[in-house]
Amino acid sequence: MFMRPMFRLVPDGTTIKFMRGRFLGLAFSALLSTASVILFFYPGLNMGIDFRGGLVMEVHTTAPADFAAIRAALSAQGINDAGLQRFGADDALLLRMERDSSPAASAARVENVRAALQKSSPGAQILRTENVGASVSDELRTNGYLALGISLLMILVYIWFRFEWQFAVGAVVTLILDVTKTIGFLAITGIEFDLVMVAAILTIIGYSTNDKVVVYDRMRENLRKYKSMPLRELIDLSINETLNRTLGTSMTLFLAAVPLGLFGGAAISGFAWTMLFGIVVGTTSSIFIAAPILLLLGEHRLRRDAQPPKPATK
């Protein structure tokens, strides 16, 4: 009985010379990251209420929430800046608005919202109201940036401990470039940057790190196996050998995230589109950024004297 051959995205024995375009890849990545840093300052990110402060109201309706009717009723009350999103069930939603200049103005706005809800969804109840102040939003923003910095530091330590310092530097520099490109994507698209986006960036960092560790593992194995092979050829060989796994994993995640971006609604679509961008960036950076950096740092420096573990004798 013969097994049907498994579908492979890349044929066995593929010998693509990735390192021929290493300088072009690094230059293009540096250009995109520089542009992303400029976009971060101007026009800047579309900060969410988590980071700029504002009113957050949890609302429960007696029937599935009709967003169009609610928005029309809010507009009739002069409230045009409210953001609506589902909050678990179809009859639960979160309503977000800009912060008012005084407590009295906030109280008046809450009453206007209550009147609009009764008009569009009779019987609707406001379960809670939170006023996110400037000090809280500043603390959340600082903690979000701190989480990103600590994650990059921990990845540097982990890869340095597991491999060699050249691998660690290559991985962290690449991850920083991935993050800056993602920030540029958020600035261009205008997707609201809040704690959910911080979670998306941390998820992208985790995925991108995993992808680079897979490629690095094969490079380390080949360093032991082919001690006289030039590093440039060895890196090309390692990338080609892991290309099927890299593309297969990326396509699986990409296809899983597409429906979330198309049909996930306001609550999750921004997260999904950011993840889709991050998957593409993380996959390509493993090949065209992390590997060239390793080649530049590791030529004639990477240890090749480590022997693979010997099989246990019976």
Backbone bond lengths (Angstrom), bond angles and torsions (degrees), N, CA, C in turn:
res aa  C-N    CA-C-N  psi(-1)  N-CA   C-N-CA  omega(-1)  CA-C   N-CA-C  phi
1 M - - - 1.473 - - 1.525 109.54 -
2 F 1.322 116.75 128.54 1.454 121.13 -176.59 1.516 110.20 -104.72
3 M 1.323 114.75 137.23 1.457 121.51 176.96 1.528 109.44 -82.22
4 R 1.309 115.81 136.18 1.455 119.83 176.47 1.519 109.25 -69.36
5 P 1.341 118.72 132.02 1.466 120.10 -177.44 1.520 111.87 -61.25
6 M 1.334 115.82 138.96 1.454 122.00 -179.82 1.524 110.21 -71.68
7 F 1.332 115.61 139.85 1.463 120.65 178.66 1.522 110.02 -65.42
8 R 1.323 115.82 132.02 1.450 120.93 -179.91 1.527 108.25 -125.18
9 L 1.320 114.91 133.24 1.457 119.98 -179.80 1.520 111.76 -67.90
10 V 1.322 115.72 -33.86 1.460 121.49 -179.07 1.522 107.97 -123.94
11 P 1.334 118.94 129.22 1.466 120.50 -178.97 1.524 111.67 -61.86
12 D 1.320 116.02 148.85 1.464 120.16 174.89 1.525 109.90 -61.70
13 G 1.301 115.68 146.52 1.459 120.41 178.70 1.521 113.94 81.60
14 T 1.331 117.32 12.05 1.467 120.42 177.76 1.527 110.45 -63.48
15 T 1.318 116.14 134.86 1.475 120.71 -177.48 1.534 109.86 -128.87
16 I 1.310 116.62 60.71 1.458 120.35 177.28 1.525 109.41 -74.45
17 K 1.319 116.76 132.80 1.467 122.07 -178.95 1.532 109.58 -89.13
18 F 1.319 115.80 77.91 1.454 120.21 -176.01 1.523 112.46 -63.71
19 M 1.318 117.33 -36.36 1.460 120.24 -173.40 1.520 113.26 -72.68
20 R 1.320 117.76 -8.18 1.458 118.91 173.76 1.528 111.42 -65.08
21 G 1.317 116.36 -30.15 1.461 119.61 -179.24 1.513 113.30 -102.66
22 R 1.349 116.69 24.19 1.461 119.56 -174.22 1.523 112.46 -64.35
23 F 1.319 118.03 -40.89 1.467 119.85 -178.12 1.527 110.91 -70.52
24 L 1.329 116.81 -38.05 1.460 120.25 177.05 1.530 110.45 -64.19
25 G 1.342 116.72 -42.20 1.464 120.54 179.34 1.518 112.01 -63.14
26 L 1.330 117.09 -44.64 1.456 120.84 179.81 1.530 111.34 -65.53
27 A 1.339 116.89 -41.50 1.457 120.39 -179.15 1.529 110.95 -66.36
28 F 1.339 116.53 -42.64 1.461 120.12 -179.78 1.527 110.63 -65.50
29 S 1.331 116.63 -40.40 1.462 120.40 178.68 1.524 110.94 -64.89
30 A 1.332 116.84 -43.17 1.467 120.28 178.69 1.523 110.97 -62.49
31 L 1.331 116.95 -37.47 1.467 120.93 179.04 1.527 110.82 -65.19
32 L 1.345 116.82 -45.35 1.464 120.43 179.63 1.528 111.09 -64.77
33 S 1.326 116.60 -41.26 1.469 119.43 -179.10 1.520 111.19 -67.33
34 T 1.327 117.36 -38.42 1.468 120.67 177.33 1.526 110.62 -63.22
35 A 1.331 115.40 -44.19 1.464 119.14 177.22 1.528 111.40 -62.55
36 S 1.342 116.69 -36.65 1.461 120.42 179.62 1.522 111.61 -66.56
37 V 1.337 116.83 -38.62 1.473 120.15 177.45 1.521 110.21 -63.70
38 I 1.342 116.55 -40.32 1.470 119.91 177.86 1.533 110.16 -63.51
39 L 1.338 116.31 -41.76 1.464 120.23 179.45 1.523 111.62 -65.88
40 F 1.326 116.96 -29.28 1.464 120.21 178.43 1.526 110.80 -62.89
41 F 1.343 116.89 -36.02 1.464 120.72 179.77 1.528 112.14 -88.79
42 Y 1.328 116.79 -33.58 1.461 120.42 177.52 1.519 109.71 -149.10
43 P 1.322 120.01 120.50 1.473 127.01 6.09 1.523 114.72 -79.38
44 G 1.339 118.35 -6.38 1.456 120.90 179.75 1.517 112.16 92.07
45 L 1.327 115.11 176.22 1.455 121.63 -179.02 1.527 110.65 -87.40
46 N 1.315 114.04 152.98 1.462 120.89 174.53 1.526 108.06 -84.45
47 M 1.330 115.91 85.77 1.449 120.61 -173.93 1.527 111.29 -65.70
48 G 1.334 116.23 135.38 1.446 121.38 176.42 1.518 111.68 -81.05
49 I 1.315 115.38 176.95 1.464 120.13 -179.00 1.520 111.27 -62.26
50 D 1.339 117.17 -29.85 1.462 119.94 177.78 1.523 111.27 -54.86
51 F 1.346 116.39 -34.12 1.454 121.06 -173.49 1.525 113.94 -106.96
52 R 1.319 118.52 -18.21 1.470 119.07 179.95 1.523 112.88 -114.17
53 G 1.329 116.27 -7.67 1.459 120.48 179.54 1.517 111.91 86.75
54 G 1.339 115.90 159.06 1.455 120.18 179.47 1.514 111.52 155.63
55 L 1.326 116.04 -173.00 1.454 123.25 179.95 1.520 110.22 -96.72
56 V 1.325 117.10 133.56 1.457 123.42 174.90 1.520 107.77 -123.60
57 M 1.344 116.24 125.15 1.460 121.04 -178.13 1.523 109.22 -126.22
58 E 1.342 115.79 130.69 1.458 121.35 174.38 1.519 108.49 -96.70
59 V 1.333 116.13 124.87 1.467 121.80 -173.35 1.526 109.31 -121.46
60 H 1.330 115.68 139.59 1.466 122.22 175.20 1.522 108.19 -119.74
61 T 1.346 116.79 125.82 1.462 122.31 -179.92 1.522 109.86 -106.11
62 T 1.316 116.20 158.83 1.470 120.83 -178.66 1.526 111.91 -78.02
63 A 1.330 117.49 -15.69 1.465 123.21 178.72 1.530 107.31 -137.97
64 P 1.338 118.25 169.33 1.464 119.32 175.97 1.521 111.69 -51.10
65 A 1.324 115.90 129.85 1.467 121.14 -173.13 1.525 111.21 -62.38
66 D 1.323 115.61 130.41 1.466 122.64 175.86 1.528 107.47 -97.66
67 F 1.313 116.16 98.64 1.459 120.44 -173.49 1.529 111.36 -63.47
68 A 1.323 116.87 -39.25 1.466 119.44 -178.09 1.522 110.62 -63.21
69 A 1.326 116.78 -43.75 1.468 119.89 179.86 1.521 111.23 -66.59
70 I 1.325 116.79 -39.20 1.471 120.38 -179.67 1.523 110.33 -65.65
71 R 1.335 116.72 -44.19 1.464 119.78 179.26 1.532 110.60 -62.26
72 A 1.331 117.44 -40.11 1.462 120.33 179.66 1.525 110.65 -64.10
73 A 1.342 116.57 -41.73 1.469 119.91 179.56 1.519 111.15 -67.21
74 L 1.332 117.62 -38.19 1.461 120.65 177.65 1.527 110.95 -64.87
75 S 1.336 116.62 -41.68 1.463 120.11 178.37 1.519 111.04 -61.94
76 A 1.335 115.77 -36.77 1.471 119.33 178.27 1.520 111.55 -64.48
77 Q 1.340 116.94 -26.69 1.468 121.64 177.11 1.535 112.19 -89.32
78 G 1.333 116.81 4.67 1.456 120.65 179.38 1.513 114.11 83.52
79 I 1.327 117.83 16.61 1.470 121.83 179.94 1.522 107.65 -106.84
80 N 1.327 116.09 102.96 1.467 120.91 -175.92 1.523 113.36 -112.55
81 D 1.337 117.13 -3.20 1.458 119.87 -175.54 1.528 112.53 -105.33
82 A 1.332 117.80 11.84 1.462 120.16 -175.67 1.527 110.73 -78.78
83 G 1.324 114.65 139.69 1.457 121.34 174.00 1.518 109.98 -109.39
84 L 1.333 116.27 132.23 1.459 121.58 -177.57 1.517 110.05 -115.22
85 Q 1.311 116.66 141.69 1.451 121.55 172.81 1.517 109.71 -153.50
86 R 1.325 115.13 148.54 1.462 120.05 178.32 1.525 109.24 -67.62
87 F 1.315 114.50 148.78 1.461 120.55 -177.14 1.529 107.88 -129.81
88 G 1.337 114.26 76.59 1.458 119.97 -179.02 1.508 111.50 87.60
89 A 1.345 119.46 -96.44 1.460 123.37 -176.47 1.529 110.70 -80.03
90 D 1.343 115.49 167.35 1.463 120.74 179.76 1.520 112.61 -67.57
91 D 1.345 117.01 -22.22 1.466 119.98 -178.37 1.526 112.56 -100.27
92 A 1.317 115.99 16.99 1.474 120.74 177.77 1.523 108.84 -127.62
93 L 1.321 116.37 137.08 1.451 119.84 179.21 1.520 110.53 -148.47
94 L 1.333 113.86 157.49 1.457 121.26 173.75 1.517 108.48 -106.70
95 L 1.305 116.31 136.59 1.451 122.94 178.68 1.520 107.34 -118.55
96 R 1.337 116.72 122.21 1.461 122.19 -176.96 1.523 109.31 -117.34
97 M 1.322 116.44 138.00 1.464 121.78 -179.89 1.528 109.77 -141.26
98 E 1.316 114.56 162.12 1.456 120.60 176.30 1.527 110.37 -64.68
99 R 1.333 115.88 152.58 1.460 121.34 178.56 1.524 110.07 -73.40
100 D 1.324 116.18 139.68 1.466 120.93 178.49 1.524 110.56 -87.51
101 S 1.328 115.22 166.89 1.461 120.68 -174.88 1.528 112.81 -76.43
102 S 1.334 118.14 -20.31 1.461 120.53 -176.86 1.524 109.75 -148.49
103 P 1.346 117.79 157.07 1.474 120.41 176.71 1.521 112.83 -57.46
104 A 1.335 117.39 -36.48 1.461 120.38 179.44 1.521 111.22 -63.61
105 A 1.330 115.83 -41.83 1.464 119.41 178.59 1.521 111.00 -65.52
106 S 1.329 116.94 -37.59 1.464 120.47 177.27 1.517 111.21 -64.26
107 A 1.331 116.72 -43.38 1.468 120.54 178.91 1.520 110.85 -62.56
108 A 1.344 116.77 -39.89 1.455 120.22 178.91 1.526 110.96 -65.43
109 R 1.324 115.47 -38.36 1.465 118.53 179.67 1.527 110.39 -67.30
110 V 1.319 117.73 -39.70 1.466 120.62 177.93 1.528 110.15 -60.01
111 E 1.308 117.63 -40.89 1.463 120.84 178.61 1.526 111.26 -66.01
112 N 1.327 116.91 -37.85 1.464 120.04 176.18 1.531 110.85 -63.90
113 V 1.330 115.69 -40.18 1.463 119.45 177.05 1.521 110.44 -63.70
114 R 1.317 116.89 -42.55 1.463 121.34 179.90 1.543 110.36 -59.84
115 A 1.341 115.53 -42.84 1.468 119.47 179.54 1.527 110.98 -65.72
116 A 1.357 116.44 -39.84 1.463 119.59 179.41 1.519 111.25 -65.83
117 L 1.322 117.34 -38.39 1.460 120.95 179.40 1.524 111.01 -66.35
118 Q 1.316 117.32 -40.74 1.471 120.26 179.77 1.529 110.84 -65.88
119 K 1.323 116.08 -30.77 1.458 119.69 178.80 1.518 111.82 -75.20
120 S 1.347 117.11 -42.06 1.467 120.93 -176.40 1.521 112.67 -87.38
121 S 1.344 117.14 -32.54 1.471 121.90 -178.25 1.523 108.40 -138.75
122 P 1.334 117.65 81.61 1.477 120.21 -178.54 1.525 111.41 -54.58
123 G 1.321 115.94 134.78 1.454 120.91 -178.83 1.516 114.32 91.57
124 A 1.344 118.11 -4.30 1.463 121.21 179.46 1.526 110.26 -65.21
125 Q 1.337 115.71 144.45 1.463 121.45 -178.39 1.521 110.12 -124.48
126 I 1.334 115.69 140.77 1.461 121.56 172.57 1.525 107.29 -91.72
127 L 1.340 116.36 108.85 1.459 120.35 -175.01 1.518 112.26 -77.78
128 R 1.306 117.53 -35.17 1.469 119.63 179.57 1.519 109.12 -156.21
129 T 1.302 115.31 154.17 1.461 122.91 176.39 1.518 108.63 -134.01
130 E 1.326 116.40 127.27 1.467 121.18 179.35 1.516 108.81 -122.98
131 N 1.306 115.23 135.82 1.457 121.92 176.15 1.525 107.84 -108.56
132 V 1.334 116.52 103.44 1.461 121.63 -179.29 1.520 108.31 -82.57
133 G 1.325 116.05 108.95 1.458 121.14 -176.55 1.516 112.86 -80.51
134 A 1.330 115.36 173.97 1.464 121.11 -177.25 1.523 111.53 -64.22
135 S 1.352 116.90 -39.67 1.470 119.34 -178.41 1.517 111.36 -66.31
136 V 1.339 116.72 -38.85 1.469 120.35 178.24 1.517 110.18 -66.60
137 S 1.338 117.26 -44.76 1.461 120.40 -178.86 1.527 110.86 -64.47
138 D 1.337 117.65 -38.75 1.462 120.40 177.00 1.526 110.97 -63.35
139 E 1.336 116.39 -40.07 1.462 119.91 178.75 1.521 111.26 -66.07
140 L 1.328 116.74 -41.28 1.457 120.27 178.04 1.529 110.90 -63.19
141 R 1.332 116.93 -41.88 1.461 120.63 179.56 1.521 110.40 -64.39
142 T 1.329 117.22 -43.88 1.467 120.53 178.56 1.520 111.40 -62.16
143 N 1.331 116.67 -43.78 1.461 120.12 179.64 1.517 111.72 -65.86
144 G 1.327 117.09 -34.72 1.464 120.02 177.48 1.514 111.42 -64.82
145 Y 1.336 117.10 -46.48 1.460 120.15 177.56 1.534 110.93 -64.19
146 L 1.341 116.11 -37.64 1.463 119.94 178.97 1.524 111.01 -63.73
147 A 1.330 116.90 -38.81 1.467 120.63 178.51 1.523 110.87 -62.33
148 L 1.330 116.84 -40.47 1.467 120.09 178.35 1.531 110.74 -64.84
149 G 1.331 116.53 -44.04 1.462 119.95 -179.36 1.518 112.45 -64.18
150 I 1.340 117.38 -43.74 1.465 120.93 -179.74 1.519 110.88 -64.93
151 S 1.339 117.10 -38.83 1.464 119.42 179.82 1.527 111.04 -62.92
152 L 1.333 117.40 -41.67 1.467 120.25 178.03 1.524 111.04 -65.14
153 L 1.331 117.65 -38.81 1.459 121.25 179.07 1.530 110.80 -64.95
154 M 1.320 117.29 -43.75 1.467 120.85 179.91 1.524 111.47 -64.69
155 I 1.340 116.61 -37.19 1.470 119.89 177.15 1.517 110.38 -65.32
156 L 1.349 116.68 -40.07 1.464 120.30 177.38 1.527 110.51 -59.12
157 V 1.328 116.57 -46.94 1.467 120.73 -179.42 1.523 110.91 -63.51
158 Y 1.332 116.66 -44.46 1.467 120.70 -177.04 1.523 111.42 -62.63
159 I 1.349 117.30 -49.89 1.466 119.69 -176.90 1.516 110.46 -69.45
160 W 1.336 118.16 -35.18 1.465 120.90 176.74 1.524 109.60 -62.33
161 F 1.324 116.86 -41.10 1.465 120.22 -179.94 1.523 111.32 -70.04
162 R 1.318 117.16 -38.15 1.459 120.40 -175.07 1.519 112.24 -81.03
163 F 1.334 117.33 -36.23 1.455 120.41 -177.90 1.533 109.11 -115.11
164 E 1.332 116.30 -122.97 1.458 121.93 175.48 1.528 107.72 -131.99
165 W 1.340 116.09 169.55 1.453 118.89 -172.90 1.521 111.99 -62.88
166 Q 1.344 118.11 -29.95 1.459 119.37 179.04 1.527 111.59 -63.03
167 F 1.340 116.45 -38.90 1.459 120.72 177.29 1.529 110.05 -64.60
168 A 1.338 116.32 -43.70 1.464 120.62 -176.98 1.525 111.42 -63.37
169 V 1.328 116.45 -46.06 1.465 119.99 -179.74 1.525 110.22 -63.63
170 G 1.328 116.36 -43.71 1.463 119.88 178.78 1.514 112.10 -60.10
171 A 1.342 117.16 -42.53 1.465 120.84 -178.69 1.524 111.53 -66.98
172 V 1.336 117.56 -46.98 1.464 120.33 -175.83 1.529 111.20 -68.92
173 V 1.323 118.25 -40.95 1.468 120.01 176.73 1.522 110.06 -60.49
174 T 1.328 116.00 -42.00 1.465 120.03 179.02 1.522 111.22 -64.67
175 L 1.332 117.29 -41.65 1.463 120.33 179.48 1.525 111.43 -64.38
176 I 1.335 116.84 -38.36 1.468 119.90 177.20 1.527 110.19 -62.37
177 L 1.329 116.23 -42.11 1.461 119.92 177.28 1.526 111.26 -64.57
178 D 1.348 116.84 -37.95 1.473 120.32 176.88 1.524 110.72 -62.23
179 V 1.329 116.34 -43.66 1.465 120.31 -178.66 1.525 110.68 -65.26
180 T 1.330 117.60 -43.01 1.466 119.52 -179.45 1.526 110.73 -63.53
181 K 1.329 117.24 -38.67 1.476 119.40 178.11 1.525 110.20 -65.14
182 T 1.320 117.19 -38.77 1.470 120.26 178.30 1.521 110.85 -64.42
183 I 1.335 116.64 -39.30 1.469 120.31 176.11 1.528 110.14 -61.72
184 G 1.328 116.34 -41.82 1.465 119.66 177.21 1.516 111.94 -62.54
185 F 1.334 116.64 -39.21 1.467 121.00 177.01 1.524 110.86 -61.27
186 L 1.331 117.00 -42.66 1.463 120.80 179.28 1.525 110.91 -66.36
187 A 1.339 116.90 -37.04 1.465 120.06 179.47 1.528 111.22 -67.48
188 I 1.333 116.93 -39.06 1.468 120.35 -178.56 1.524 111.23 -71.66
189 T 1.327 116.38 -44.42 1.464 120.52 -175.79 1.521 112.87 -77.94
190 G 1.332 117.82 -21.41 1.457 120.38 -178.11 1.513 113.72 76.42
191 I 1.329 117.83 13.45 1.460 120.62 176.76 1.528 108.73 -61.50
192 E 1.321 115.94 135.65 1.461 120.61 -176.15 1.526 110.50 -63.23
193 F 1.329 115.36 127.47 1.461 120.95 -179.00 1.522 108.61 -95.61
194 D 1.330 115.25 109.98 1.454 121.17 179.58 1.519 108.64 -139.24
195 L 1.316 117.14 -164.17 1.462 120.01 -178.88 1.524 112.17 -63.74
196 V 1.331 117.43 -28.49 1.468 120.35 176.23 1.521 110.28 -63.97
197 M 1.337 117.48 -38.65 1.461 120.55 178.74 1.527 111.29 -70.01
198 V 1.329 116.86 -33.58 1.466 119.40 173.93 1.530 109.47 -61.32
199 A 1.335 116.31 -42.55 1.473 120.04 176.80 1.518 110.89 -62.84
200 A 1.339 117.75 -38.30 1.460 121.04 178.95 1.531 110.78 -63.83
201 I 1.322 116.96 -43.03 1.469 120.35 -179.81 1.521 110.27 -65.87
202 L 1.339 117.55 -40.99 1.465 120.29 177.22 1.527 110.68 -63.35
203 T 1.325 117.51 -37.20 1.466 120.91 176.96 1.522 110.89 -65.51
204 I 1.335 116.57 -41.22 1.464 120.76 177.38 1.524 110.45 -62.39
205 I 1.337 116.78 -41.90 1.461 120.30 177.88 1.524 110.27 -60.47
206 G 1.335 116.92 -43.46 1.457 120.16 179.27 1.508 112.44 -63.24
207 Y 1.344 117.38 -45.42 1.463 120.28 178.92 1.528 110.83 -63.35
208 S 1.324 116.28 -46.68 1.462 120.27 -177.86 1.525 110.92 -62.44
209 T 1.333 117.30 -39.23 1.464 120.80 177.64 1.523 110.99 -62.82
210 N 1.322 117.06 -44.89 1.461 120.89 178.89 1.526 111.10 -59.27
211 D 1.335 116.50 -41.98 1.454 120.34 -179.75 1.525 110.90 -64.01
212 K 1.318 116.68 -39.97 1.460 119.63 -179.16 1.526 111.51 -71.87
213 V 1.325 117.85 -34.87 1.458 120.37 178.08 1.531 110.83 -64.26
214 V 1.334 117.11 -37.31 1.471 120.78 177.64 1.527 110.16 -61.27
215 V 1.335 116.63 -47.30 1.471 120.26 179.46 1.525 110.43 -66.46
216 Y 1.331 117.22 -41.83 1.461 120.75 -179.86 1.526 111.74 -63.28
217 D 1.325 117.33 -37.97 1.465 120.24 178.20 1.522 110.95 -59.63
218 R 1.347 115.86 -43.72 1.468 118.27 178.75 1.519 111.47 -67.03
219 M 1.329 117.40 -36.15 1.460 119.59 176.87 1.518 110.60 -63.43
220 R 1.322 117.52 -42.13 1.460 120.68 179.41 1.527 111.23 -63.68
221 E 1.324 117.12 -41.42 1.461 120.39 177.14 1.521 110.98 -61.96
222 N 1.326 116.26 -42.77 1.456 119.67 -179.16 1.521 112.37 -71.44
223 L 1.331 117.99 -28.67 1.466 120.20 174.30 1.523 110.80 -62.15
224 R 1.332 116.33 -35.26 1.459 120.02 177.34 1.525 111.52 -76.26
225 K 1.319 115.73 -33.48 1.462 120.51 -173.64 1.519 112.67 -82.13
226 Y 1.339 116.31 -40.82 1.474 120.74 -176.53 1.524 108.66 -116.91
227 K 1.294 116.62 80.84 1.466 121.04 -172.82 1.523 113.07 -72.27
228 S 1.318 117.25 -23.10 1.462 119.05 -178.73 1.523 113.18 -103.08
229 M 1.308 117.97 -2.43 1.474 120.74 -179.06 1.526 109.34 -72.41
230 P 1.329 117.79 134.56 1.470 120.24 175.67 1.523 110.68 -56.85
231 L 1.337 116.45 143.56 1.455 121.11 -174.75 1.522 111.63 -60.71
232 R 1.318 116.96 -36.26 1.466 119.65 179.75 1.521 110.85 -61.04
233 E 1.320 117.19 -45.67 1.462 120.44 178.79 1.525 111.21 -68.04
234 L 1.321 116.49 -36.18 1.457 120.16 -179.07 1.536 110.86 -66.06
235 I 1.320 116.85 -39.75 1.466 120.07 178.38 1.522 110.59 -65.99
236 D 1.333 117.07 -43.13 1.465 119.94 176.58 1.526 110.77 -59.28
237 L 1.324 116.57 -44.36 1.460 120.83 179.13 1.526 110.98 -60.63
238 S 1.320 117.43 -44.62 1.465 121.51 -177.74 1.530 111.51 -64.78
239 I 1.323 116.69 -41.41 1.464 119.82 179.41 1.525 110.36 -65.15
240 N 1.324 116.86 -43.55 1.468 120.19 179.09 1.519 111.62 -62.61
241 E 1.333 117.01 -37.70 1.463 120.33 -178.74 1.527 112.51 -69.67
242 T 1.329 117.58 -27.34 1.476 121.21 -179.52 1.530 112.83 -102.82
243 L 1.338 116.69 3.94 1.462 120.12 -173.34 1.529 112.08 -63.39
244 N 1.325 116.87 -40.51 1.463 119.52 179.62 1.521 111.62 -61.49
245 R 1.322 115.88 -44.61 1.467 119.36 -179.91 1.519 110.62 -66.22
246 T 1.323 117.18 -42.49 1.459 120.88 -179.30 1.520 111.59 -61.39
247 L 1.345 116.08 -49.91 1.466 119.79 -178.60 1.518 111.53 -69.02
248 G 1.338 117.09 -37.50 1.462 119.80 179.59 1.512 112.27 -63.38
249 T 1.334 116.67 -44.99 1.466 120.28 178.49 1.517 111.44 -64.78
250 S 1.325 116.19 -42.93 1.465 120.20 -178.42 1.520 111.34 -64.92
251 M 1.329 117.30 -43.04 1.459 120.11 -179.55 1.524 111.27 -66.08
252 T 1.337 116.83 -37.34 1.467 119.80 178.13 1.523 110.90 -61.99
253 L 1.334 116.81 -47.54 1.460 120.65 178.87 1.526 111.36 -65.22
254 F 1.324 115.83 -39.76 1.462 120.45 -178.41 1.524 110.54 -63.08
255 L 1.337 116.36 -48.17 1.459 120.15 -178.90 1.525 111.61 -66.22
256 A 1.333 116.97 -30.69 1.468 120.00 177.77 1.519 111.37 -71.65
257 A 1.332 117.58 -30.97 1.469 120.89 -176.88 1.517 113.17 -85.78
258 V 1.346 117.95 -23.10 1.471 120.32 -177.95 1.529 112.60 -58.08
259 P 1.356 119.40 -48.47 1.477 117.90 178.47 1.523 113.19 -60.39
260 L 1.338 117.40 -33.51 1.462 119.67 177.90 1.524 110.71 -64.36
261 G 1.335 116.20 -39.41 1.451 119.39 178.71 1.517 112.80 -69.20
262 L 1.340 117.29 -35.85 1.459 121.35 -176.99 1.529 112.81 -81.19
263 F 1.340 116.12 -38.46 1.467 119.34 -171.78 1.533 113.17 -123.50
264 G 1.307 118.58 5.86 1.460 120.27 -175.86 1.511 114.98 -75.95
265 G 1.333 117.39 -13.53 1.449 119.50 -178.93 1.513 112.35 78.88
266 A 1.319 116.20 179.09 1.467 121.25 -175.64 1.519 112.46 -63.23
267 A 1.325 116.91 -26.98 1.460 119.43 -174.75 1.511 112.49 -69.20
268 I 1.337 118.20 -28.13 1.464 119.55 -172.05 1.520 113.39 -134.06
269 S 1.331 118.59 -10.53 1.460 119.82 -175.74 1.528 112.00 -63.68
270 G 1.340 117.17 -39.73 1.461 119.21 178.50 1.513 111.98 -61.23
271 F 1.326 116.35 -42.89 1.464 121.04 176.40 1.521 110.55 -59.74
272 A 1.355 116.76 -44.45 1.459 120.66 -176.59 1.527 111.91 -65.94
273 W 1.347 117.65 -44.37 1.462 119.64 -179.60 1.528 111.56 -66.34
274 T 1.315 116.25 -35.76 1.466 119.31 175.95 1.523 110.71 -65.71
275 M 1.338 116.60 -40.15 1.460 120.37 177.05 1.527 111.26 -63.67
276 L 1.324 117.60 -41.05 1.468 120.81 179.33 1.528 110.15 -60.57
277 F 1.318 116.18 -45.01 1.465 119.41 177.55 1.531 110.30 -62.78
278 G 1.332 116.73 -43.37 1.456 120.48 -178.88 1.510 113.15 -64.44
279 I 1.334 118.05 -34.45 1.469 121.14 178.23 1.524 110.09 -63.29
280 V 1.340 115.98 -45.29 1.468 119.95 179.16 1.528 110.70 -63.37
281 V 1.330 116.30 -46.40 1.465 120.63 -178.43 1.523 110.80 -65.09
282 G 1.346 117.24 -44.64 1.458 120.50 -178.33 1.517 112.94 -64.28
283 T 1.341 116.86 -37.69 1.463 120.57 -179.89 1.515 111.34 -68.84
284 T 1.327 116.65 -47.54 1.464 119.27 -177.91 1.526 111.95 -69.94
285 S 1.335 116.80 -31.99 1.464 118.45 -178.08 1.526 111.96 -68.98
286 S 1.323 117.71 -29.11 1.467 119.95 177.49 1.523 111.01 -61.40
287 I 1.329 115.25 -34.19 1.469 120.37 -176.32 1.517 112.04 -89.59
288 F 1.330 116.27 -47.03 1.465 120.18 -168.65 1.527 114.46 -100.25
289 I 1.345 118.01 -4.22 1.468 119.49 178.53 1.522 110.87 -125.52
290 A 1.340 116.93 -56.94 1.461 119.98 -177.26 1.521 111.60 -61.39
291 A 1.332 116.98 -44.46 1.465 119.85 -179.08 1.531 112.33 -65.83
292 P 1.349 119.85 -46.76 1.474 118.87 176.69 1.532 113.47 -60.96
293 I 1.342 117.45 -37.41 1.469 119.06 177.56 1.524 110.12 -63.32
294 L 1.327 116.87 -41.50 1.463 120.50 177.34 1.521 110.84 -62.05
295 L 1.330 116.89 -39.17 1.460 120.07 178.61 1.521 110.97 -63.77
296 L 1.335 117.03 -41.78 1.461 120.34 -179.82 1.524 111.93 -67.21
297 L 1.334 117.20 -38.67 1.464 121.28 -177.00 1.519 113.29 -84.58
298 G 1.330 116.82 -29.77 1.457 119.92 -169.27 1.506 116.84 -100.32
299 E 1.323 118.35 -6.14 1.462 119.55 -179.31 1.521 110.42 -58.81
300 H 1.353 116.02 122.07 1.477 124.35 -179.69 1.532 112.64 64.81
301 R 1.343 118.62 13.35 1.464 120.13 -179.13 1.526 112.76 -120.70
302 L 1.320 117.67 -30.18 1.458 120.06 -178.04 1.526 110.65 -68.21
303 R 1.320 115.45 137.15 1.467 120.89 -179.27 1.517 110.44 -71.13
304 R 1.315 115.85 135.01 1.460 121.26 177.12 1.522 111.70 -122.14
305 D 1.333 115.54 11.43 1.463 118.36 -176.07 1.518 112.42 -94.62
306 A 1.335 117.27 -2.62 1.474 118.87 179.98 1.514 109.36 -72.11
307 Q 1.278 117.28 130.57 1.445 122.76 -179.52 1.515 110.25 -95.38
308 P 1.333 117.64 141.82 1.457 118.53 175.49 1.510 110.66 -65.65
309 P 1.320 119.17 151.89 1.455 121.01 -177.89 1.536 111.90 -62.06
310 K 1.334 116.59 137.87 1.433 121.46 -179.12 1.526 110.05 -78.19
311 P 1.347 116.88 143.43 1.474 118.92 178.79 1.517 110.57 -65.46
312 A 1.310 116.52 146.16 1.455 121.69 -179.32 1.529 109.56 -66.55
313 T 1.341 115.97 136.55 1.463 121.22 178.88 1.505 110.08 -86.86
314 K 1.326 114.79 142.87 1.475 120.59 179.29 1.525 109.88 -80.77
